[in-house]
Amino acid sequence: MISIVSTLRIALRALWVNKMRSSLTMLGIIIGVSAVITMLAVGTGVSRKISAQISSIGSNLIMVVPGSSTQGGVRMGGGSQSTLTIGDAEAIMRECSAVATVAPIHRGAAQVIYGNQNWSTGVEGTTPGILEVKDCGLTAGRNMTDQDVRSAMKVCLLGQTVVDNLFGSINPIGQIIRIKKIPFTVIGVLESKGQSLVGQDQDDIIYVPITTAQKRIFGTTIPGMVRTIMVKARSAEDLPVAERQVTDLLRQRHRIGPDKEDDFTVRNLTQMLQMAEDTTKTMTLLLGAIASISLLVGGIGIMNIMLVSVTERTREIGIRMAVGAKTWDIRVQFIIEALTLALIGGTIGIISGIAASIILSAVLGWPTFVSPLSVLLSFGFSGMVGIFFGFYPAYKASLLSPIDALRFE
């Protein structure tokens, strides 16, 4: 039997002799692998970005918002009725065993001034638990305290965007800013959180004690009223229990009868955000599957060219058989040719796909991430395509009769 090395040498020589045809044959594989790498890079990049945004919002979260009001028979929509209070938040923390911490929020927008700099930003009155609820730390200073809340102290925590626009390179800790002309002392700077899923800058925020926001900045129509209550469950497994406990407690506190509609809405943020992440992963797989179709097209191109090659080289096959080549040698030769075309095309396609991902990220700003697994899968799949679509031409060539092959014109 002719050795594998000799067979490989013969196969490579045949490909080199027909360089143009070999290059055009590889083009389908190159395009297919490049498309797979690029699509998976874009999908994975988007998925990783969404995962990071989900993590930045916080984990195991439940959001409680006021219900809807009705005026003249017209329902005004969720949040139009003032039904939540600080007392509700304190009761949730005190009586719901599945809840780790709670942060009531009373928010609004305000113009903030420091020296000759000013900035319009969101201001949220809240409690010290907000940092634990949103899994947020401090890069400088300290958190507000329960005493700050009880005494309605004029202190604040700043997001990084606010710091950049008001202070630049100045250390903001201990500085005095004015929120609606009211002086506040900066006691802490929040960790950067980046953009939310809807593109909102999570660092463009100021936290103040909720009592200060209610009494000095925004005011309230009802004493102790809050716009939102953020609830953090003890674990992901406790989320359904916490949701049920919060709903039952608020119905009891608001004296809602068995057949009456809730005057509040409880939303499981973690489930909503997880659905967005799962959707993105599904889209990534779909993009990869669509791009893989071009690989199959490339494989069909390899098979067509190899069939043409068998026809053109019939006399060569007959001569090889006449001097002792076996059926297996002929099959191996053509399989090696097809595999070589596929692997070289796959390698070039991988390089092209990585380059395309980098260009898309740099030019269009799309988040991309080329995972080693996608590279290995693309390379392995291109090899499988070469073997699969090269087998039939190899099998056909091996069945030729040496006498008929030598007589072929």
C-alpha atoms as one frame of an Amber mdcrd trajectory, in Angstrom:
protein
   0.000   0.000   0.000   1.290   3.410  -0.871   2.060   5.320   2.325  -0.130
   8.114   3.656   2.778  10.531   3.224   3.069   9.732  -0.476  -0.686  10.011
  -0.898  -0.666  13.373   0.861   2.162  14.593  -1.390   0.260  13.556  -4.508
  -2.943  15.235  -3.270  -1.188  18.512  -2.459   0.590  18.491  -5.827  -2.746
  18.075  -7.605  -4.199  21.040  -5.706  -1.130  23.178  -6.445  -1.289  22.452
 -10.171  -4.873  23.779 -10.257  -4.322  26.819  -8.026  -7.104  28.973  -9.445
  -9.703  26.233  -9.251  -8.608  25.321  -5.736  -8.828  28.962  -4.632 -12.338
  29.380  -6.030 -13.376  26.107  -4.394 -12.099  27.319  -1.006 -13.977  30.608
  -1.375 -17.266  29.066  -0.283 -15.682  27.634   2.879 -13.892  30.944   3.564
 -17.127  32.916   3.318 -19.038  30.352   5.383 -16.539  30.177   8.260 -16.047
  33.947   8.227 -19.810  34.480   8.442 -20.148  32.008  11.318 -17.296  33.603
  13.295 -18.628  37.136  12.732 -22.253  36.343  13.556 -21.352  34.420  16.694
 -18.970  37.218  17.739 -21.717  39.825  17.406 -24.308  37.658  19.150 -21.959
  36.692  21.972 -20.846  40.290  22.395 -24.432  41.519  22.699 -25.259  38.686
  25.103 -22.273  39.515  27.320 -23.217  43.197  27.307 -26.786  42.405  28.354
 -25.487  40.081  31.085 -23.269  42.877  32.388 -26.207  45.296  32.322 -28.375
  42.779  34.170 -25.676  42.378  36.810 -25.352  46.166  37.132 -29.045  46.549
  37.956 -28.817  44.068  40.826 -29.814  40.488  41.514 -32.933  38.872  42.993
 -34.905  42.106  42.629 -38.599  42.829  43.033 -40.008  46.258  42.250 -43.238
  47.474  43.811 -44.944  50.420  42.118 -48.245  52.197  42.851 -51.374  51.086
  41.055 -53.574  52.987  38.615 -56.150  55.636  39.383 -59.447  56.321  37.636
 -60.695  59.810  36.807 -64.073  60.265  35.177 -64.123  56.613  34.113 -60.681
  56.891  32.522 -57.956  54.634  33.931 -54.735  56.635  34.141 -52.264  53.734
  34.065 -49.798  52.187  36.490 -48.079  54.544  38.923 -50.762  57.247  38.691
 -52.114  56.516  42.169 -50.153  57.367  45.332 -50.532  54.222  47.437 -47.041
  53.340  48.716 -45.386  54.805  51.797 -42.186  54.466  53.810 -44.301  52.535
  56.323 -44.981  49.903  53.672 -41.263  49.520  53.017 -40.498  49.216  56.731
 -43.250  46.608  57.133 -41.891  44.554  54.221 -38.435  44.546  55.772 -39.824
  43.674  59.198 -42.399  40.998  58.338 -41.310  39.279  55.092 -38.850  36.499
  55.957 -37.743  35.931  52.341 -36.642  39.552  51.940 -32.998  40.522  52.492
 -33.312  44.301  52.281 -35.614  47.052  51.065 -35.087  50.513  49.588 -38.032
  52.900  49.126 -37.439  55.513  46.417 -38.885  58.982  45.884 -37.404  60.317
  42.672 -37.414  63.357  40.471 -35.160  65.555  38.348 -33.318  68.664  39.507
 -30.655  71.152  38.494 -27.475  70.703  40.509 -24.872  73.456  40.972 -21.275
  73.436  42.182 -19.330  76.673  41.876 -19.810  77.868  38.301 -20.730  74.365
  37.052 -24.277  73.023  36.791 -25.864  69.766  35.651 -29.417  68.449  35.313
 -29.722  64.951  36.723 -31.994  62.479  38.453 -32.275  62.720  42.214 -33.542
  59.752  44.241 -34.499  59.968  47.855 -33.836  56.582  49.407 -32.373  54.722
  52.383 -28.966  53.114  53.112 -30.256  49.785  51.754 -30.145  51.097  48.181
 -26.490  50.081  47.797 -27.216  46.475  48.790 -30.360  46.345  46.653 -28.503
  47.484  43.532 -25.271  45.626  44.331 -23.449  48.935  44.213 -20.362  49.964
  46.151 -18.588  53.233  46.825 -15.305  54.364  45.307 -14.891  57.083  47.939
 -16.572  58.336  51.114 -19.320  56.629  53.079 -22.925  55.566  52.709 -25.786
  57.510  54.258 -26.962  56.198  57.637 -30.343  55.533  59.250 -29.678  58.611
  61.399 -29.270  60.692  58.211 -32.703  59.467  57.113 -34.396  60.050  60.477
 -32.959  63.566  60.746 -33.551  64.454  57.053 -29.887  65.407  56.726 -28.724
  67.332  53.689 -26.135  64.806  52.507 -25.811  63.028  49.160 -24.092  60.287
  47.173 -23.060  61.119  43.606 -22.879  58.945  40.510 -19.693  59.120  38.457
 -21.318  61.063  35.592 -22.394  63.804  38.010 -18.897  63.904  39.515 -17.287
  64.229  36.076 -19.565  67.086  35.008 -19.473  69.058  38.253 -16.025  68.449
  39.720 -13.730  67.204  36.961 -10.488  66.258  38.720 -11.499  67.795  42.082
 -12.164  65.424  44.987 -15.922  65.811  45.627 -15.960  64.352  49.158 -16.892
  67.057  51.640 -17.795  69.595  48.948 -21.097  71.489  48.998 -23.449  71.283
  46.014 -26.853  72.882  45.593 -29.891  70.842  44.594 -32.778  73.201  43.805
 -30.784  75.891  45.632 -30.587  73.738  48.769 -27.016  73.028  49.982 -26.003
  69.353  50.292 -22.715  67.870  51.498 -21.205  65.168  49.295 -20.410  62.158
  51.497 -19.776  59.421  48.890 -19.154  58.571  45.237 -20.905  55.551  43.701
 -19.216  52.843  41.648 -19.698  53.185  37.931 -22.593  51.025  36.642 -22.706
  51.977  32.945 -25.839  51.986  30.819 -29.035  50.111  31.596 -30.831  47.791
  29.165 -32.807  50.752  27.793 -29.682  52.863  27.303 -30.102  55.034  30.418
 -26.913  56.215  32.135 -27.038  54.611  35.583 -24.198  56.865  36.788 -26.182
  60.054  36.152 -27.823  59.942  39.579 -27.745  61.479  43.045 -28.941  59.664
  46.178 -30.192  61.656  49.162 -32.024  60.537  52.332 -35.646  59.863  51.404
 -36.989  62.110  54.150 -34.884  64.974  52.797 -36.265  64.420  49.279 -39.817
  64.366  50.600 -39.569  67.414  52.878 -37.051  69.688  51.124 -36.699  68.837
  47.432 -39.828  67.366  45.827 -42.500  67.386  48.500 -45.349  64.861  48.737
 -49.120  64.986  48.423 -49.397  62.281  51.081 -47.074  62.154  54.133 -44.430
  59.452  53.679 -45.414  58.732  50.067 -42.843  56.978  47.870 -42.882  56.285
  44.144 -41.215  52.860  44.193 -40.132  50.206  46.670 -37.173  48.087  45.609
 -37.032  44.692  47.324 -34.088  42.282  47.298 -34.880  38.635  48.032 -32.457
  36.531  50.054 -31.752  34.296  47.064 -33.032  33.474  43.596 -34.934  30.529
  45.073 -36.686  32.874  47.529 -37.929  35.233  44.800 -41.385  33.614  44.340
 -41.839  33.421  48.118 -40.776  37.042  48.588 -43.110  38.159  45.807 -46.037
  36.366  47.425 -45.196  37.659  50.908 -44.937  41.265  49.697 -48.247  41.031
  47.822 -50.110  39.512  50.796 -48.645  42.037  53.237 -49.495  45.083  51.132
 -53.036  43.857  50.475 -53.449  43.492  54.222 -51.952  46.910  55.006 -54.025
  48.637  52.318 -57.203  46.847  53.459 -57.955  45.345  50.060 -60.815  42.864
  50.073 -60.630  39.352  48.564 -62.405  40.380  45.356 -60.785  43.787  45.003
 -57.993  44.734  42.590 -54.547  45.523  43.987 -53.693  49.229  44.264 -50.050
  48.360  43.571 -48.042  46.229  41.143 -45.292  43.760  42.063 -42.755  43.067
  39.280 -40.082  40.397  39.329 -37.222  42.248  37.601 -34.873  39.277  37.610
 -37.265  37.156  35.552 -37.892  40.003  33.097 -34.183  40.622  32.612 -33.430
  36.903  32.335 -35.986  36.652  29.542 -34.126  39.398  27.679 -30.844  37.507
  28.100 -32.387  34.204  26.949 -33.842  35.929  23.884 -30.400  37.279  22.986
 -28.827  33.835  23.329 -31.510  32.376  21.069 -30.810  35.066  18.485 -27.082
  34.260  18.681 -27.750  30.589  17.931 -30.108  31.570  15.112 -27.484  33.852
  13.554 -24.904  31.076  13.797 -27.286  28.562  12.225 -28.077  30.903   9.323
 -24.381  31.571   8.745 -23.693  27.819   8.828 -25.830  27.366   5.729 -23.105
  29.069   3.701 -20.688  26.401   4.978 -22.905  23.717   3.497 -22.979  25.622
   0.218 -19.178  25.694   0.307 -19.144  21.951   0.916 -21.341  21.352  -2.103
 -18.885  23.425  -4.121 -16.042  21.185  -2.948 -17.974  18.071  -3.973 -18.727
  19.477  -7.427 -15.111  20.419  -8.060 -13.859  17.047  -6.808 -16.274  15.256
  -9.135 -14.926  17.307 -12.018 -11.407  16.481 -10.866 -12.198  12.747 -10.871
 -13.424  12.991 -14.457 -10.381  14.978 -15.588  -7.921  12.656 -13.860  -9.458
   9.337 -14.858  -6.344   8.255 -16.792  -4.128   9.263 -13.826  -6.289   7.104
 -11.558  -5.986   4.202 -14.001  -2.181   4.535 -14.112  -1.949   4.583 -10.300
  -4.096   1.462 -10.067  -2.050  -0.244 -12.784   1.184   0.277 -10.809  -0.264
  -1.100  -7.574  -2.455   1.536  -5.910  -5.368   0.010  -4.030  -8.960   1.195
  -3.729  -8.208   2.673  -0.315  -5.267   4.688  -1.678  -7.477   6.345  -4.280
 -10.140   7.155  -1.691  -7.600   8.593   0.731  -6.062  10.762  -1.977  -9.318
  12.474  -2.913 -10.494  12.748   0.714  -7.181  14.401   1.600  -7.597  16.840
  -1.277 -11.113  17.760  -0.141 -10.042  17.966   3.524  -7.064  20.165   2.648
  -9.274  22.541   0.692 -11.732  22.720   3.591  -9.125  23.232   6.330  -7.158
  25.873   4.434 -10.407  27.633   3.621 -11.505  27.289   7.244  -8.248  28.817
   8.512  -8.518  31.781   6.152 -12.201  32.119   7.081 -11.372  32.220  10.802
  -8.822  34.982  10.234 -11.311  36.884   8.067 -14.089  36.458  10.635 -11.926
  37.747  13.491 -10.856  40.713  11.361 -14.475  41.453  10.416 -15.488  41.343
  14.108 -12.752  43.805  15.043 -13.752  46.136  12.196 -17.450  46.027  13.162
 -16.575  46.815  16.767 -14.274  49.691  15.815 -16.353  51.259  13.030 -19.958
  50.644  14.123 -19.378  50.332  17.856 -21.068  46.941  18.046 -20.060  44.788
  21.022 -18.261  41.699  19.678 -16.505  38.798  21.355 -14.772  35.967  19.493
 -14.802  32.962  21.792 -12.183  30.204  21.387 -15.038  27.685  21.287 -16.564
  29.302  18.192 -13.153  29.214  16.474 -12.654  25.524  17.282 -16.202  24.647
  16.217 -15.845  26.512  12.927 -12.503  24.867  12.173 -13.805  21.419  13.111
 -17.004  21.903  11.143 -15.091  22.967   8.036 -13.017  19.770   8.322 -16.169
  17.687   8.642 -17.591  19.407   5.564 -14.436  18.509   3.625 -14.611  14.848
   4.650 -18.365  14.566   4.120 -18.494  16.191   0.703 -15.180  14.691  -0.400
 -16.159  11.108   0.345 -18.523  10.579  -2.602 -16.034  11.768  -5.285 -13.351
   9.634  -3.585 -15.672   6.641  -3.480 -16.590   7.124  -7.158 -12.913   7.394
  -8.156 -11.983   4.223  -6.253 -14.594   2.171  -8.136 -13.113   2.907 -11.555
 -11.773  -0.087 -13.451  -8.041   0.344 -14.238  -8.563  -0.818 -17.867 -11.541
   1.505 -18.446  -9.654   4.368 -16.802  -6.614   3.897 -19.030  -8.861   3.867
 -22.112 -10.644   7.103 -21.016 -10.141  10.067 -23.347
